[in-house]
Amino acid sequence: MIYTWHRSLIAFWDRRILSIFLYGFSSGLPFLLTLSTLTIWLKESGLNNTTIGLFVIVSIPYTFKFLWGPIVDRIQIPLLFRLLGQRRSWAFVSQIALIIMLMGLGSSDPQAHILGTALWAFGVSFCSAIQDIVVEAYRIEIIDEDQKGSAASSTYLGYRLGMMMSGYGALKFAEMFSWQTAYDLMAVFIGIGLLTTLLSPSPKSLIFSPAPHLSIRRKGPYKQFWKWIKSIYGPPLRELLKSFDWRIVLAFIFFYKVGDTVLNVMSNPFLVDLGFSKGEIADVAKLFGISAMIAGGFMGGLFLNRFGILSSLMLCAILQILSSLMFVIQALAGYNLSILVITIGVENLTCGLGAAAFIAYLSSLCSVPHTATHFALLSSFGSMARILLSMGAGFLADCLPWSVFFMITAAACLPCLVLLIHASHHFPYMHSFMKSAPSP
């Protein structure tokens, strides 16, 4: 029997789900501290826009998380491995390093030593990317099969709250005190993740597969090193590719990101063109929109528990189409605050629902002991799709009226729905989540 709504809600009240939520907060906190929050600090320091634009390079570790995944999966940290296990030992090290990097970044002087600031920011991104990998692997391995919805939703909610803290919170602290104090306080908040690491249980399902010993001989050291690299990266990649039809899955991931990405990138320029003020955009698109997004993330967890991943993904695909059509209505209506509230509400509610379902879907593709590598690879492809779609969205918006642009966006979401309906047999791993659950 599929879970009732009451049982779906009860599934959130679990110590492991709380740990996942707190890990999500710790994971989302550093993200903006090397992006939008840092750019404001750089601008206040008198740096030109060209230099500020180049600072996007420091976020490269997020894009290449799949390179660090096998290391996190198969390299054990001496002493800490016995005390905390594979996942929590890596979480502990990444969080301690992250605290040091944030304090170093806060103490840097962008005006006098821009290279030092860039190196500290790169260190923050690198340690944060390692923490992300560990958190995602821990979430997948610590939960039971029937908790995937609650876990995905809790991760999303925690991550968003962490981003709010490093965006809104850090700016407020910097305004009241200083940038160094703001970054020091952000380092203190990473302590929440550190306490979570120390107090949370280790995954019982994890079967640790240690990396082979690397022996560099005088003859052919490069050959030995290359053989070691293949032994680290080869098994998880082969395991992932043999588990499903990768062409169908990658196509689905790409098209699933269309509606979400395009609306996120082009919604603000669209609203400015319609004549909405910065205050109106902040109140409706940011404050109300973020609230709707958080509500959508929580509802996404309930839907996943109640109906399973496949049904939830279908619902979110339909809602993405409706969300794009709401922007068509907004374009035809022009400056209309009442319609804007509905448009933003639908968009952000859909975004929250879709994000929770998407996290659960990617998680269902991963298998132990290569969980970190699998999730990092799949999420990196999703990030690549987001970048490619973002690059083309602006050009298309310049060439077309807004109403036509959003109609095309809605049409671009259709392949995702078609893949779900007609290629569902390529998603056997999702059906296991929809099996009958015990009656409450």
N, C-alpha and C positions, 0 to 999 in steps of 0.2 A: 504494500500500500504506500502511495506517495505521501510524504509528510503533510500533515495538516498545517494551517497557518499558525496555530498555537505552538506546535512542535517546531516549526520553522523559526519562530521567534525565540523559543527556549534554547535553540542551538547556539545562540550568541553568548549565553551565560556559561562560559567554560574558561578555566584558567588558561588554557592554551590559546583560545581566541583573544583573551586580554593581552597575552604576551605578543601575539601577532599584531594587534592594534598598536601597542607601544613600540614594537620594532618598526612598524610602518611610519610612525611619527619620527623616530630617529633617522629613518631612511630618507624621508621627505625634507627634513630640516636643512641639510647642507646644500640642496639643489640650487636655490635662488641666490645663495651667498656667493657663488662664483659667476652668476649671470646678472639678472636685473638689479638686485640689491647692490652688487659690486659696481655696476656701471654708473649708478647714481653717485657713489663715493668717488669714482674716477672723474666724473664730470665736475663734481664740486672741487676736486683737487686741481682743476684747470687743464686736464688732458684734452686733446682734440678728438674729434669723432673718429678719425682714422685709427688712432691708437686704441680707443675704446672698442671699436669694431673688431680689431685683431685679437682682443681678449677672449673671443669665443673659442680660440684655440685651446685655452686651459680646460675646456669641458670635453676634450677629445676622449678621455678615459671612459666617459659614459657611453660613447658610441662603440668602443671596442671592448665592452665588457666580456664578450665571448672569448677573448684571448686570456682573460684571467680565470674564467670559469673552471677549466681543467685543473689549474693550480689549487684552487679552493677545494675542489673535489678530492684530489689525490695526494696532496702534500700535507703531511702532518706536522704540527708545530711542537717541537720538543717540550716536554713537561706539561704544557697546557693541554695537550691532547689527552693525557691520562686524567687530568683534573676536570676538564670541561667537555671533552668529546670533540669531534671534528668540526661541527658547525659552530658551537659556542666558542671554541678556542679562536677560530678565525674572526668571529664577531668581536670578541674581546680585543684582539690585537688591532683590528681595523678601527674600532671606536676609540681606543687609547691614542692611536696615531692621528685620528681625525680631530680629537680635542687639541692635541699639540699643534696640528696644522692650522686650525681655526684661530688659536691664540697667536700663532706666528703671523698669520695674515692680518689679524687685527692690530698687531704692533708694527706692521710695516708702514712705510711712507711712500705712497704712490707718486707723489710730486718729486721727491728727491731720489728714490730708488725704485723705479718702475719695474725693473727686472726682478728684484727681490719680491715685490708684490705678486708678479706673474708666477714665480716659482712656488710661492706659498699657496696661491690659488690653484695651481696645477696639483699640488700635494693634497689639497682639500678634495678636489675632484677625484683623484686616484683613490684615496682612502674611502671616499663616499661610494665610489663604484664597487669597490671590494665589499663594503657593507651591504650594498644593494643585492649583490650576488648571494651572499650568505643568508640574508633575510628571506629572499625568495625561496632558496633551497630549504631553509628551516621550515617555512610555512607549509610547503608541499609535503615534507616528510613527517611533521609532528602531528598532523590532523588525521582523522578517520575519513573514510570515503564519503560519508554523509555530511561532512563539515566543510566541504569545498566552497560552498556558497558563502557561508558565514566568514570563512577565512579570507576569501577574495575581497568581500565587502569590507572587512575590518582593515585589511592592508590598505585599501583605497582610501578609506576615511582617515586612517592615521597619517598616510602620506600627504593628503590634502591639508590636514591640520598642521603638519610639520612645515609645509610650504607657506601656509598663512603666517606661521610664527616667524619664518625667515624672511618673508616679504613685508607684511604689515608690521609685525612685532619688531623686527630689526630696525626698520626705518624710524619707528617711534622711539626706540632706545637711543638711536643715533641722534635724534632730534633733542631728546632730553639730556643726554650725557655727551657721548662722543662715539666715533666709529669704533675705536678700540674697545670701549666698554660694551658696545652692541655685539661685537664679535666674541668678546669674552663671555658674555651672557649666553650666546648661542652655543659656545663650547660647553657651558654648564648644563644646558638643556640636553646635550648629547649624553649627559650622565643618566638620563632616563633610560636610554638604550643600554647603557652599561649595566645599570641595576637589573634590567630585564634579562640580560645575558647571564648574570650571576645567579638570579633567582628562578629562572625558567628551567623546565625539564629538558633533557636531551631527547632527540628523536629515537625511538626504539627500533624503528623500521630500517634505519640506515645501516647498510653493510659497507663498511669502509674498504675501499680497494686502493691500497697504497701504490704510489708510483714506483717503478723499478729504479734500482740504484744506478746513478750516473757515474760511469768510470771513464775518465778521459785518459787514453793511452797516448804514448808518444807518436805511434803510427796511426794515422787516420783519426785525429781528434774530432774533426768536423763531421766525419761519417758517424762516429759514436754519438755525438750530440744530436745529429739529425735523427738517428734511430731512437734516441730517448724522446725527442719531441713527438715522433710518430706514435710512440707507445703511450704518450700522454693524451694526445688529441685524437688519435685514430679510433679507439674503442667507443667513446661517447658519440662521435659523429656517425659511425656505422650503426650503432644502436638506434639512433634517432631516425636515420634514413630508412631502416628496414621496418620501422613501426607503422609507417603510413605512406600514402602517396604524396610525396613532398610537393609535387606540382600543384595539386588541388589545395593543399594546406597553405602554401605560400600565396597562391592566388586569393584565397579567402582572407588571409591576413591583410594583404594589400588593399583589397576592395572594402574590407571592414573599416579601414582607417580613412576612407575618402570623406564621408560626411563629417566626422568628428574633426579631422584636420583642417579641411577647407573652412568650416564655420569658425573654428578657433582662430585661424589666421586672418580671415577677411571680415569678420563681423564688426570689429571696431572701425576700420576704414569705411565700411558700409554705413554705419551709424553716423559717423562724422559727415559723410556726404549728404545724408538726409537732414542734417541740421541740428542733431542732438548735441547739447552742451557737454563739456567734460563732467560737470556735476551730475547731470542726468545719466550719463553712461556709467559713472562711478556708483551711483545709488542703485540703478536697475541692473546693469550688466555685471557689476562686480559684487556688491553687497547682497542683493537679492539673488543674483545668479549663482554665487558660490553657495548660498544657503540651499538653493534648489539642487545644486550638484551634490552636496552632501546628503540631502534627503534621497536623491536618486541612487547614490551609492549604497545607502542602507536598504532601500527598497530592492535594489539589485540582489543583495544577499538573501532577502526573503524569497524573491522569485526563484533564485537558484536552488534554495532549499526545497521549495514547494514544487517546482516544475522541472528542474534539471537544467543542464547546460544547453542542450540543443534547443529546447523550447524557448529558453531565455534569449539565446542568440537570435532566433527568428523574430521574437518580439522586438528586440533592440534594432534589428535591421529595418523592420517596418517603421519604427519610431524615428529612425534616422531620416528616412524618406519624408515623413510628416514634418520633421524639424526643418528640413530644407524648404519644404513647401510653405511653412510659416514665414520664412524669410522672403519668399516670393510675395506673399500677402503684405508683408511689411513694406516691401519695395513699391508695391502698387498703392498702398495707403499713404506712403510718405511719412512725414513727421506726425506721429500719433503715439502719444505716451501710453495709452491704454493697450494698444495692440503690441507695443514694445514689451510691456510686462508679460503678456502671453507668449510672445515670441521667445524672449529670453528664458522664461520659465520652462517652456517645452524643450528648448535646446539644452539647457543645463541639466534638467531632469533626465533627458535622454543620454547625455554624456555620462552622468553618474551611473545610470543603469548599465550602459554599454561597457564602461570601464570595468565594473565588477564582473560582468559576464566574460569579458575578454581575458581578464586575469585568470579566471577559473578555467577558461578554455586552454590557454597556453600551459597552465599547470597540469592539465589532464594529458598533455603530450609528453610530459617529462617522466623519467623513470630512474629509480635508484640503481646504482650509486652515482649516476652522472647527472643528478638533478640540477646542480648549479650550472653546469655546462649547457644542458639542454635549454633551460629557461633563458640563459644569457644569449644564446644563439637566436632563439625565436624572437625575443624582445628586441634584439639588435636589428633584425630584419624589419620589425614593426617601426623602429625609429628611422630606418633608412626609407621606408615607404612614406613616413611623415615628412621627411626632408624633401623628397622628390615631389610630393604633392604640394608642399608649401611653395616650392620654387615655381611651379607652373600655375598656381592659383592666381597670383598677382598679375601675371601676363594676361591670363584669360579675362580677369575682371576689368582690365584696362581696355580690352577689345570689345566687350559686350555690355549691354544694359544690365543692371543688377538683377532684374526679374528673370531675364534669360539665363544669366550666370547661375542663379540658384536653382532654376529648373534643370539645368545640366547637372548640377551637383546632386539633385534628387535622383536623376536618371542614372548617375554613376554609382548609386548605392544598390541598384537593382541586381547586378551580377552577384553581389554578396548573398542576397536572398535566394537567387536561383541556385547558387552553389549549395546552400543549406538544404534546399528542398530536393534537388535532383541528384546531389552527390553525397547525401547523408550516409550512404553505405561506406564512404571513405572515412567516416568518423566513428569507428567502433568503440573507441575509448570514451566517447561521450555517453554512449548508451549504458555503460556500467554505472554511471552516476545517476541514471534514471531508473535503476532497478528498484524493486519494492523495498521499502524500509520497514522495520518493525513498528507495529502499532503503538501509539503512545499509551 
